[in-house]
Amino acid sequence: MTYVETLTNAQPNLNLYGGKGSNLIEMIKLGINVPPGFILNTNAYRKFLENSNLREEISKSLSTEYSPKDILIISTKIRESFLKSQIPYEVIKEIKKAYNEMCLNFSSKISFSVRSSANIEDSSKFSFAGQAESYLNIITFKEILESIKNCWISLYSPNALLYLLHLRKKAKNLSLIDLEMAVIIQKLVKSQISGVLFTANVINNATDEMLINSTWGLGETITSNLIIPDLVILNKNKFDITKYVIGEKEKISLPNPEGSSTILTATEQKFREQSSLNKSKLLKLYNLGLKLEKHFKYPQDIEWAIENDKIYTLQSRPITTLRN
């Protein structure tokens, strides 16, 4: 059984690679620029559960009708069990091989992003976005293994369990024990500019407009709602900047120069007052949005990053908040 596959060699498979992973694989085949990396499939997650007898424990914890007040206790108990359990040797062996190959392929000091990809994530029916974890600027092999385990654990975070309880109340047919997690390990894009592109205007529901949020540095300041980013509205039918509002961009996220993880620092005043995207970059993002919406046949929520003037697409998923 295989546990690890390079993103360029894998074939889209929701059950094996989760929603985020499958979409990345599909984008690579479409010729979209995606950061290089590999993916730990759901076979590895299942193997981990089997070897540690965690599946039975999770089933028992989640079999009863839990309420919001029980969530923290259940989540903490599952987390502690995961942390005490070892990742199987055969899984570690494949991760180590892929990690070593990545380190050999890049001459500069490489660091990684480690992102979770759940098997219900990024579909038009469910939006698990924001429920599962991502870890940025991870350097050592030991830290990658820790991040992988934390991605698995995030399936049972308080936020995730609350979301799943919400789905259950809406009569969505979803068995919690059927949830599985793949993990994407990619070369970190040390972006000077990053953001989110919606191929429909999520503020007013206009499908003939695109909406872009952008900022300096890494995009976690936007995805974690830590700043007021620049806001751009584009006419989708013909490239035209309808609106450009310069946000305060009061903080910037950067790779930690002294080790793993990221640091958050105040943005220099001149950059706060400056627009983060010029017309040329906006045109490239506009074309990217058109291409992905056409391919996936649905308005897309796209995370992107620009390093040395090159646009990398970090993920693309359906916008689930649009009202008919």
C-alpha positions in Angstrom: 0.0 0.0 0.0 1.2 3.5 -0.9 1.0 6.3 1.6 2.8 9.2 -0.2 2.6 10.5 -3.8 4.1 13.6 -5.4 1.5 16.1 -6.5 2.6 15.9 -10.1 2.2 12.1 -10.2 -1.1 11.8 -8.3 -4.6 11.6 -9.9 -7.5 13.6 -8.4 -9.3 11.4 -5.8 -11.5 12.9 -3.1 -11.4 9.8 -0.9 -7.6 9.4 -1.1 -6.4 13.0 -1.2 -9.4 15.1 0.2 -10.9 18.1 -1.5 -8.0 20.5 -1.2 -5.5 17.9 -2.4 -7.6 16.7 -5.3 -8.2 20.3 -6.5 -4.4 21.0 -6.3 -3.7 17.9 -8.4 -6.3 18.9 -10.9 -4.9 22.4 -11.2 -1.4 21.0 -11.9 -2.8 19.0 -14.8 -4.5 22.2 -16.0 -1.2 23.9 -16.2 -1.8 26.2 -13.2 1.4 27.1 -11.2 1.1 25.3 -7.9 4.0 25.0 -5.3 5.9 21.7 -5.7 5.3 19.1 -3.0 3.8 15.7 -2.0 0.7 14.5 -0.4 0.1 12.0 2.4 -3.1 10.2 1.5 -5.9 8.9 3.7 -4.4 5.4 3.7 -1.8 6.8 6.1 -4.5 8.2 8.4 -6.3 4.9 8.4 -3.1 3.0 9.1 -2.4 5.3 12.0 -5.9 4.8 13.5 -5.6 1.0 13.1 -2.1 0.7 14.6 -3.1 2.8 17.6 -6.6 1.4 18.1 -7.9 5.0 17.9 -10.8 4.3 15.6 -12.7 2.4 18.3 -12.1 5.2 20.8 -13.3 7.9 18.4 -16.4 5.8 17.5 -17.2 5.5 21.2 -16.7 9.2 21.8 -18.8 10.3 18.9 -21.5 7.6 18.8 -23.7 9.3 21.4 -25.6 12.5 20.6 -23.1 15.0 22.0 -24.1 18.6 22.7 -22.1 21.8 22.3 -21.1 21.7 26.0 -19.6 18.2 25.5 -17.4 19.3 22.6 -14.4 20.6 24.5 -14.1 17.4 26.6 -14.5 15.1 23.6 -12.0 17.1 21.5 -9.4 17.2 24.3 -9.7 13.5 24.9 -9.2 12.7 21.2 -6.3 15.1 20.9 -4.5 13.5 23.9 -4.9 10.0 22.4 -3.5 11.1 19.0 -0.5 12.8 20.6 0.3 9.6 22.6 0.1 7.4 19.5 3.0 6.8 17.1 2.9 7.2 13.3 3.6 3.8 11.8 7.2 3.2 10.7 6.2 2.3 7.1 4.4 5.7 6.8 7.3 7.6 8.3 9.6 5.9 5.8 7.7 7.1 2.8 7.4 10.7 4.2 11.1 10.7 4.9 11.9 9.7 1.3 9.7 12.4 -0.2 11.1 15.0 2.3 14.7 14.1 1.4 14.0 14.4 -2.4 12.4 17.8 -1.9 15.5 19.0 0.1 17.8 17.7 -2.6 15.8 19.4 -5.4 16.2 22.9 -4.0 19.6 24.4 -3.4 18.4 27.2 -1.1 17.3 26.5 2.4 13.8 25.0 1.9 10.9 25.3 4.3 7.4 23.8 4.0 3.7 24.4 4.4 1.8 21.5 5.8 -2.0 21.7 5.1 -4.9 19.4 6.0 -7.2 18.1 3.3 -10.4 16.4 4.6 -12.4 14.1 2.4 -15.5 16.3 2.8 -13.6 19.5 2.3 -13.9 22.0 -0.6 -17.0 20.5 -2.2 -20.1 22.5 -3.1 -22.1 20.5 -0.6 -19.8 20.9 2.4 -17.4 23.6 3.3 -14.9 22.4 5.8 -12.7 25.4 5.1 -11.4 27.0 8.2 -12.2 24.0 10.4 -8.8 22.2 9.7 -5.3 23.4 10.2 -2.4 24.7 8.1 1.2 25.1 9.4 3.6 27.5 7.6 7.4 27.7 7.4 8.1 24.2 8.8 11.8 23.2 8.4 12.8 20.0 10.1 11.6 16.5 9.5 10.5 16.1 13.1 8.4 19.3 12.8 6.8 18.0 9.7 5.7 14.8 11.5 4.3 16.9 14.3 2.4 19.1 11.9 1.0 16.0 10.1 -0.3 14.7 13.4 -1.8 18.1 14.3 -3.6 18.2 10.9 -5.1 14.8 11.7 -6.1 16.0 15.1 -7.8 19.1 13.6 -10.6 16.8 12.3 -11.7 16.7 15.9 -11.0 20.3 17.0 -13.8 22.0 18.9 -14.6 24.2 15.8 -14.7 21.1 13.5 -17.0 19.2 15.9 -19.3 22.2 16.3 -19.5 22.5 12.5 -20.3 18.8 12.2 -22.9 19.1 14.9 -24.4 21.9 12.9 -24.5 19.7 9.7 -26.1 16.9 11.7 -28.9 19.3 12.9 -29.5 20.3 9.2 -30.1 16.6 8.5 -26.9 16.3 6.4 -26.1 12.6 6.2 -22.6 12.5 7.5 -21.0 9.8 9.8 -18.2 11.4 11.8 -16.1 8.2 11.8 -16.1 8.3 8.0 -14.2 11.6 8.1 -10.6 11.1 6.9 -7.7 13.5 6.5 -5.0 13.7 3.8 -2.0 16.1 4.4 -0.4 18.2 1.8 3.3 19.1 2.2 4.6 21.8 -0.2 7.6 24.1 -0.6 6.6 27.3 1.2 6.0 30.2 -1.1 7.8 33.1 0.6 5.4 35.6 -0.8 5.9 39.3 -1.1 2.1 39.7 -1.8 -0.7 37.3 -1.2 -4.5 37.1 -0.9 -7.8 35.6 -1.9 -9.6 35.9 -5.2 -13.4 35.2 -5.4 -14.7 34.8 -8.9 -18.0 36.2 -7.8 -18.6 39.2 -5.5 -19.4 37.6 -2.1 -20.4 41.0 -0.7 -23.4 41.6 -3.0 -23.7 38.2 -4.7 -22.9 39.6 -8.1 -21.7 36.8 -10.4 -20.5 39.2 -13.1 -17.9 40.6 -10.7 -14.7 39.3 -9.1 -13.6 40.3 -5.6 -9.9 40.3 -4.5 -8.4 40.8 -1.0 -4.7 41.3 -1.0 -1.8 42.2 1.4 1.9 42.1 1.8 3.7 39.0 3.0 2.0 35.7 3.8 -1.7 35.3 3.4 -2.5 34.1 6.9 -3.2 37.7 8.0 -6.2 37.6 5.6 -7.4 34.1 6.2 -7.2 34.6 9.9 -9.0 38.1 9.7 -6.0 39.8 11.4 -6.0 42.9 9.1 -8.0 45.0 6.8 -6.6 44.1 3.4 -6.8 45.9 0.1 -10.2 45.4 -1.6 -10.5 45.2 -5.4 -13.7 44.7 -7.5 -13.2 43.6 -11.1 -15.7 43.5 -13.9 -15.8 39.8 -14.9 -17.2 40.1 -18.4 -14.3 42.4 -19.5 -11.2 43.2 -17.5 -11.9 46.5 -15.8 -11.1 47.7 -12.2 -14.5 48.8 -10.9 -13.2 49.6 -7.4 -9.9 49.7 -5.5 -9.9 50.4 -1.7 -6.6 50.5 0.0 -6.8 48.7 3.3 -4.8 49.4 6.4 -2.8 46.2 6.1 -1.6 47.0 9.6 0.3 43.8 10.2 2.5 41.6 8.0 3.1 37.8 8.4 6.6 36.7 7.5 8.6 33.4 7.7 10.5 33.4 11.0 14.2 34.2 10.1 15.4 32.3 13.2 13.6 29.0 12.7 10.2 27.4 12.0 6.8 29.1 12.0 5.9 32.7 11.2 6.2 36.1 12.8 3.7 38.9 12.9 5.0 42.4 12.7 3.7 45.9 12.1 3.6 47.0 8.5 5.8 50.0 7.6 3.6 53.1 7.1 4.6 53.6 3.5 3.4 50.1 2.7 0.1 50.6 4.6 -0.7 53.5 2.3 0.4 51.7 -0.9 -1.7 49.4 -3.1 -0.4 45.9 -3.0 -1.5 45.0 -6.6 -0.8 46.8 -9.8 -2.8 46.5 -13.0 -0.5 43.9 -14.5 -0.8 41.6 -11.5 -4.6 42.1 -11.4 -4.9 41.1 -15.0 -3.0 37.9 -14.3 -5.3 37.1 -11.3 -8.4 37.9 -13.4 -7.3 35.4 -16.1 -6.5 32.8 -13.4 -10.0 33.3 -11.9 -11.6 32.9 -15.4 -9.7 29.7 -16.1 -10.4 28.0 -12.7 -14.1 29.0 -12.7 -14.5 27.6 -16.3 -12.7 24.4 -15.4 -14.5 23.7 -12.1 -17.9 25.0 -13.5 -18.7 27.0 -10.3 -17.6 30.3 -8.8 -14.3 29.8 -7.0 -12.6 30.9 -3.7 -8.9 31.0 -4.7 -5.9 31.5 -2.4 -2.8 32.8 -4.2 0.6 34.1 -3.4 3.2 36.1 -5.4 6.9 35.4 -4.9 9.4 37.3 -7.2 6.5 38.3 -9.5 5.4 34.7 -10.0 1.8 33.8 -9.0 1.3 30.5 -7.2 -2.2 29.1 -6.6 -2.4 27.6 -3.1 -5.9 26.3 -3.4 -9.3 26.7 -5.1 -12.6 25.6 -3.8 -16.3 26.4 -4.5 -17.8 29.5 -3.0 -20.5 28.0 -0.7 -21.9 31.3 0.6 -23.6 32.5 -2.6 -27.3 33.0 -2.4 -29.5 32.1 -5.4 
